[in-house]
């Protein structure tokens, strides 16, 4: 998919849970969201909300068909920062 540095250690660890879990559709939907971020970052940004963290601005992209899961990402790279349920 993308280079190793495209995922934070936090995101990499968080992706282990849906990968090993019983919901393959959730895992595939998360990967689809990540693919949009990497291939079409402008489109991903348009579909995301932005939040300010101590590390800077992070975008929050909903995982299609799996609310409340979101992919948190930064435009530098882009890079996936975290993946978890979030309202």
MMTF fields as JSON, N, C-alpha, C and O atoms, coordinates in Angstrom:
{
  "mmtfVersion": "1.0.0",
  "mmtfProducer": "UNKNOWN",
  "numBonds": 347,
  "numAtoms": 348,
  "numGroups": 87,
  "numChains": 1,
  "numModels": 1,
  "chainsPerModel": [1],
  "groupsPerChain": [87],
  "chainIdList": ["A"],
  "bondAtomList": [4, 2, 8, 6, 12, 10, 16, 14, 20, 18, 24, 22, 28, 26, 32, 30, 36, 34, 40, 38, 44, 42, 48, 46, 52, 50, 56, 54, 60, 58, 64, 62, 68, 66, 72, 70, 76, 74, 80, 78, 84, 82, 88, 86, 92, 90, 96, 94, 100, 98, 104, 102, 108, 106, 112, 110, 116, 114, 120, 118, 124, 122, 128, 126, 132, 130, 136, 134, 140, 138, 144, 142, 148, 146, 152, 150, 156, 154, 160, 158, 164, 162, 168, 166, 172, 170, 176, 174, 180, 178, 184, 182, 188, 186, 192, 190, 196, 194, 200, 198, 204, 202, 208, 206, 212, 210, 216, 214, 220, 218, 224, 222, 228, 226, 232, 230, 236, 234, 240, 238, 244, 242, 248, 246, 252, 250, 256, 254, 260, 258, 264, 262, 268, 266, 272, 270, 276, 274, 280, 278, 284, 282, 288, 286, 292, 290, 296, 294, 300, 298, 304, 302, 308, 306, 312, 310, 316, 314, 320, 318, 324, 322, 328, 326, 332, 330, 336, 334, 340, 338, 344, 342],
  "bondOrderList": [1, 1, 1, 1, 1, 1, 1, 1, 1, 1, 1, 1, 1, 1, 1, 1, 1, 1, 1, 1, 1, 1, 1, 1, 1, 1, 1, 1, 1, 1, 1, 1, 1, 1, 1, 1, 1, 1, 1, 1, 1, 1, 1, 1, 1, 1, 1, 1, 1, 1, 1, 1, 1, 1, 1, 1, 1, 1, 1, 1, 1, 1, 1, 1, 1, 1, 1, 1, 1, 1, 1, 1, 1, 1, 1, 1, 1, 1, 1, 1, 1, 1, 1, 1, 1, 1],
  "groupList": [{"groupName": "UNK", "atomNameList": ["N", "CA", "C", "O"], "elementList": ["N", "C", "C", "O"], "formalChargeList": [0, 0, 0, 0], "bondAtomList": [1, 0, 2, 1, 3, 2], "bondOrderList": [1, 1, 2], "singleLetterCode": "X", "chemCompType": "L-PEPTIDE LINKING"}],
  "groupTypeList": [0, 0, 0, 0, 0, 0, 0, 0, 0, 0, 0, 0, 0, 0, 0, 0, 0, 0, 0, 0, 0, 0, 0, 0, 0, 0, 0, 0, 0, 0, 0, 0, 0, 0, 0, 0, 0, 0, 0, 0, 0, 0, 0, 0, 0, 0, 0, 0, 0, 0, 0, 0, 0, 0, 0, 0, 0, 0, 0, 0, 0, 0, 0, 0, 0, 0, 0, 0, 0, 0, 0, 0, 0, 0, 0, 0, 0, 0, 0, 0, 0, 0, 0, 0, 0, 0, 0],
  "groupIdList": [1, 2, 3, 4, 5, 6, 7, 8, 9, 10, 11, 12, 13, 14, 15, 16, 17, 18, 19, 20, 21, 22, 23, 24, 25, 26, 27, 28, 29, 30, 31, 32, 33, 34, 35, 36, 37, 38, 39, 40, 41, 42, 43, 44, 45, 46, 47, 48, 49, 50, 51, 52, 53, 54, 55, 56, 57, 58, 59, 60, 61, 62, 63, 64, 65, 66, 67, 68, 69, 70, 71, 72, 73, 74, 75, 76, 77, 78, 79, 80, 81, 82, 83, 84, 85, 86, 87],
  "secStructList": [7, 7, 7, 4, 4, 4, 5, 7, 2, 2, 2, 2, 2, 2, 2, 2, 2, 2, 2, 2, 1, 1, 7, 2, 2, 2, 2, 2, 2, 2, 2, 2, 2, 2, 2, 2, 2, 2, 2, 7, 2, 2, 2, 2, 2, 2, 2, 7, 3, 3, 3, 3, 3, 6, 6, 3, 3, 3, 3, 3, 3, 3, 7, 6, 6, 1, 6, 6, 3, 3, 3, 3, 3, 3, 6, 6, 6, 6, 3, 3, 3, 3, 3, 3, 3, 7, 7],
  "xCoordList": [0.824, 0.0, 0.864, 0.945, 1.511, 2.344, 3.578, 3.666, 4.52, 5.761, 5.495, 4.495, 6.417, 6.26, 6.077, 5.31, 6.751, 6.656, 5.345, 5.129, 4.456, 3.166, 2.148, 1.041, 2.527, 1.662, 2.43, 3.574, 1.815, 2.439, 2.46, 1.736, 3.279, 3.308, 1.948, 1.51, 1.289, -0.042, -1.02, -1.73, -1.061, -1.988, -1.672, -2.579, -0.39, 0.005, -0.508, -1.027, -0.363, -0.843, -2.374, -2.942, -3.042, -4.507, -5.074, -6.175, -4.356, -4.832, -4.747, -5.41, -3.945, -3.85, -5.176, -5.517, -5.93, -7.184, -8.229, -8.74, -8.566, -9.558, -9.027, -9.806, -7.72, -7.156, -7.357, -7.673, -7.172, -7.307, -8.745, -9.071, -9.599, -10.973, -11.891, -11.497, -13.121, -14.081, -14.747, -15.437, -14.549, -15.237, -14.295, -13.689, -14.188, -13.313, -13.778, -12.957, -15.083, -15.601, -15.063, -14.72, -14.99, -14.436, -12.982, -12.586, -12.193, -10.777, -10.609, -9.793, -11.375, -11.282, -11.72, -11.134, -12.74, -13.204, -12.149, -11.975, -11.451, -10.364, -9.249, -8.717, -8.896, -7.863, -8.297, -7.479, -9.583, -10.103, -9.954, -9.567, -10.262, -10.126, -8.661, -8.36, -7.766, -6.339, -5.885, -5.081, -6.391, -6.039, -6.47, -5.727, -7.662, -8.126, -7.185, -6.843, -6.777, -5.871, -4.556, -4.05, -4.004, -2.715, -2.811, -1.939, -3.853, -3.955, -4.625, -4.27, -5.593, -6.373, -6.481, -7.578, -5.358, -5.397, -6.313, -6.905, -6.442, -7.343, -8.787, -9.552, -9.172, -10.53, -10.745, -11.803, -9.752, -9.856, -9.998, -10.776, -9.247, -9.334, -10.717, -11.256, -11.29, -12.632, -13.683, -14.706, -13.458, -14.422, -14.157, -14.922, -13.083, -12.661, -13.04, -13.275, -13.093, -13.148, -11.737, -10.935, -11.431, -10.1, -10.175, -11.111, -9.183, -9.061, -7.634, -6.712, -7.46, -6.139, -5.666, -6.36, -4.483, -3.872, -2.557, -2.151, -1.907, -0.613, 0.433, 1.444, 0.197, 1.108, 0.763, 1.488, -0.33, -0.75, -2.137, -2.875, -2.478, -3.805, -3.843, -2.937, -4.916, -5.164, -6.531, -7.481, -6.61, -7.883, -8.519, -7.834, -9.858, -10.629, -11.567, -12.576, -11.23, -12.008, -12.866, -12.335, -14.196, -15.06, -14.768, -14.457, -14.872, -14.736, -16.12, -17.058, -16.232, -17.536, -18.2, -17.599, -19.458, -20.254, -19.949, -20.523, -19.062, -18.672, -18.566, -17.528, -19.653, -19.605, -19.498, -20.083, -18.823, -18.18, -16.683, -15.96, -16.195, -14.762, -14.301, -14.985, -13.112, -12.5, -11.017, -10.385, -10.485, -9.047, -8.538, -8.977, -7.623, -7.006, -5.704, -4.904, -5.499, -4.327, -3.801, -4.511, -2.548, -1.926, -1.568, -1.31, -1.557, -1.286, 0.194, 0.554, 1.053, 2.482, 2.725, 2.686, 2.967, 3.212, 2.222, 2.678, 0.983, 0.232, 0.632, 1.332, 0.16, 0.491, -0.735, -1.459, -0.969, -2.065, -1.569, -0.546, -2.303, -1.887, -2.59, -1.975, -3.877, -4.647, -5.908, -6.382, -6.446, -7.699, -8.463, -8.002, -9.65, -10.449, -11.857, -12.104, -12.79, -14.144, -14.112, -13.505, -14.766, -14.781, -16.073, -16.417, -16.791, -18.055, -17.873, -18.852],
  "yCoordList": [-1.191, 0.0, 1.248, 1.929, 1.569, 2.759, 2.425, 1.354, 3.335, 3.124, 3.043, 3.558, 2.384, 2.187, 3.493, 3.526, 4.569, 5.843, 6.56, 7.629, 5.988, 6.612, 6.358, 6.896, 5.542, 5.235, 5.501, 5.066, 6.213, 6.388, 5.04, 4.119, 4.932, 3.696, 3.442, 2.296, 4.509, 4.394, 3.795, 2.84, 4.351, 3.865, 2.425, 1.607, 2.115, 0.756, -0.243, -1.302, 0.096, -0.794, -0.871, -1.945, 0.276, 0.288, -0.521, -1.06, -0.617, -1.392, -2.891, -3.665, -3.313, -4.739, -5.299, -6.442, -4.498, -4.982, -5.313, -6.433, -4.384, -4.772, -5.821, -6.599, -5.853, -6.858, -8.261, -9.198, -8.396, -9.696, -9.983, -11.116, -8.974, -9.119, -9.834, -10.184, -10.044, -10.794, -9.981, -10.551, -8.664, -7.817, -7.416, -6.345, -8.299, -8.035, -6.805, -6.09, -6.548, -5.368, -4.076, -3.137, -4.027, -2.857, -2.658, -1.552, -3.708, -3.604, -3.128, -2.249, -3.705, -3.305, -1.853, -1.134, -1.427, -0.037, 0.936, 2.021, 0.558, 1.395, 1.495, 2.579, 0.373, 0.394, 1.238, 1.938, 1.173, 2.009, 3.49, 4.287, 3.858, 5.258, 5.689, 6.797, 4.829, 5.141, 5.301, 6.181, 4.467, 4.547, 5.883, 6.479, 6.354, 7.66, 8.76, 9.678, 8.666, 9.668, 9.7, 10.777, 8.537, 8.481, 8.844, 9.535, 8.388, 8.604, 9.922, 10.541, 10.341, 11.542, 12.432, 12.634, 12.961, 13.718, 14.941, 15.288, 15.6, 16.766, 16.331, 17.005, 15.221, 14.697, 14.234, 14.477, 13.575, 13.129, 14.332, 14.297, 15.388, 16.58, 17.217, 17.696, 17.224, 17.789, 16.992, 17.552, 15.701, 14.846, 14.776, 14.162, 15.4, 15.328, 16.587, 17.647, 16.439, 17.594, 17.783, 16.849, 18.971, 19.257, 19.55, 20.193, 19.075, 19.373, 19.847, 19.482, 20.647, 21.122, 20.343, 20.259, 19.779, 19.031, 19.708, 20.675, 19.215, 19.768, 19.509, 20.209, 18.508, 18.196, 18.956, 18.857, 19.713, 20.465, 20.051, 19.393, 20.436, 20.115, 18.662, 18.169, 17.987, 16.607, 16.566, 17.203, 15.812, 15.618, 14.342, 13.402, 14.326, 13.195, 12.742, 13.394, 11.615, 11.08, 9.921, 8.947, 10.007, 8.897, 7.643, 7.727, 6.498, 5.218, 4.863, 4.638, 4.815, 4.593, 3.305, 2.231, 3.448, 2.302, 1.799, 0.798, 2.465, 1.984, 3.1, 3.263, 3.879, 4.873, 4.161, 3.088, 4.672, 5.979, 5.95, 6.865, 4.92, 4.831, 5.985, 6.385, 6.512, 7.603, 7.299, 6.629, 7.805, 7.769, 9.186, 10.119, 9.342, 10.635, 10.687, 9.752, 11.788, 11.868, 13.282, 14.244, 13.396, 14.705, 14.847, 13.861, 16.076, 16.322, 16.203, 16.107, 16.208, 16.038, 14.596, 13.69, 14.398, 13.048, 12.629, 12.473, 12.433, 12.405, 11.212, 10.298, 11.258, 10.231, 9.894, 10.786, 8.601, 8.13, 8.198, 7.605, 8.927, 9.137, 8.198, 7.743, 7.899, 7.059, 6.565, 7.164, 5.459, 4.888, 4.354, 3.432, 4.942, 4.452, 5.028, 5.985, 4.443, 5.006, 6.387, 6.57, 7.348, 8.71, 9.382, 9.302, 10.044, 10.674, 11.78, 12.39],
  "zCoordList": [0.0, 0.0, 0.0, -1.022, 1.109, 1.211, 2.023, 2.622, 2.042, 2.786, 4.283, 4.784, 4.988, 6.429, 7.191, 8.153, 6.798, 7.496, 7.292, 7.863, 6.482, 6.219, 7.336, 7.307, 8.314, 9.451, 10.733, 10.871, 11.679, 12.987, 13.702, 13.325, 14.717, 15.515, 16.155, 16.264, 16.574, 17.182, 16.176, 16.493, 14.964, 13.941, 13.565, 13.406, 13.423, 13.057, 14.091, 13.737, 15.357, 16.432, 16.438, 16.634, 16.221, 16.218, 15.056, 15.169, 13.951, 12.81, 13.055, 12.365, 14.022, 14.339, 14.829, 14.526, 15.588, 16.163, 15.093, 15.086, 14.189, 13.171, 12.196, 11.645, 11.979, 11.076, 11.646, 10.913, 12.96, 13.612, 14.041, 14.395, 14.012, 14.495, 13.522, 12.41, 13.964, 13.16, 12.043, 11.197, 12.03, 11.059, 9.921, 9.943, 8.93, 7.78, 7.013, 6.439, 6.997, 6.296, 6.922, 6.204, 8.252, 8.931, 8.526, 8.157, 8.592, 8.245, 6.8, 6.524, 5.891, 4.485, 4.282, 3.472, 5.009, 4.901, 5.43, 4.875, 6.489, 7.017, 5.979, 5.74, 5.365, 4.322, 3.128, 2.532, 2.776, 1.684, 2.021, 1.167, 3.265, 3.691, 3.62, 3.176, 4.049, 3.992, 2.54, 2.23, 1.671, 0.249, -0.354, -1.134, 0.001, -0.478, 0.027, -0.719, 1.272, 1.851, 1.075, 0.759, 0.77, 0.082, -1.394, -1.919, -2.061, -3.513, -3.894, -4.897, -3.09, -3.399, -2.159, -1.639, -1.685, -0.425, -0.461, 0.56, -1.607, -1.676, -1.494, -0.803, -2.099, -1.934, -0.49, 0.092, 0.08, 1.478, 2.411, 3.364, 2.132, 2.975, 2.873, 3.87, 1.676, 1.492, 2.249, 2.644, 2.461, 3.161, 4.665, 5.408, 5.102, 6.499, 7.262, 6.681, 8.576, 9.45, 9.998, 9.979, 10.479, 10.997, 12.485, 12.96, 13.209, 14.627, 14.882, 14.153, 15.904, 16.274, 17.488, 18.501, 17.372, 18.467, 18.841, 18.197, 19.856, 20.236, 19.154, 19.089, 18.307, 17.205, 15.934, 14.945, 15.94, 14.761, 14.302, 15.035, 13.1, 12.559, 12.126, 11.455, 12.529, 12.116, 11.46, 11.916, 10.393, 9.711, 10.219, 10.622, 10.193, 10.708, 9.595, 9.322, 8.948, 7.84, 8.326, 8.86, 8.151, 8.557, 7.727, 6.539, 8.367, 7.675, 7.135, 7.9, 5.82, 5.161, 5.648, 5.64, 6.073, 6.499, 7.893, 8.32, 8.613, 9.943, 10.971, 11.613, 11.129, 12.188, 13.534, 13.684, 14.466, 14.564, 14.229, 14.625, 13.507, 13.2, 12.315, 11.373, 12.649, 11.902, 11.703, 12.52, 10.605, 10.376, 10.593, 9.921, 11.519, 11.797, 11.011, 11.051, 10.297, 9.435, 9.353, 9.645, 8.95, 8.752, 7.278, 6.588, 6.818, 5.407, 5.072, 3.899, 6.079, 5.833, 5.424, 6.256, 4.19, 3.674, 2.604, 1.471, 2.803, 4.069, 4.941, 4.505, 6.183, 7.167, 7.988, 8.431, 8.193, 9.044, 10.485, 10.827, 11.324, 12.706, 13.684, 14.648, 13.447, 14.372, 13.685, 12.72, 14.196, 13.693, 14.901, 15.573, 15.178, 16.294, 16.228, 15.495, 16.999, 17.059, 17.71, 18.765, 17.078, 17.608, 17.134, 15.954, 18.052, 17.64, 16.614, 16.184]
}
